């Protein structure tokens, strides 16, 4: 369990897009989830069904990584900048 929360802020004096450590990972994951049409707009009646749809979407993403479709490039992380 987390004892404290660390706020990640933009470095002073920087303009434009800046890669922030954890925030970038979260935003990337949200972008993957937005590819699922059902999650693009929140129409679920309960939070349990919304959570179930998010889990299904992530399972779909991970299965596609483990066993890519024919003609799809195998997933690999890029080197950190």
Secondary structure as UniProt FT lines:
FT   TURN            12..13
FT   HELIX           21..34
FT   HELIX           37..40
FT   HELIX           47..66
FT   TURN            70..71
//
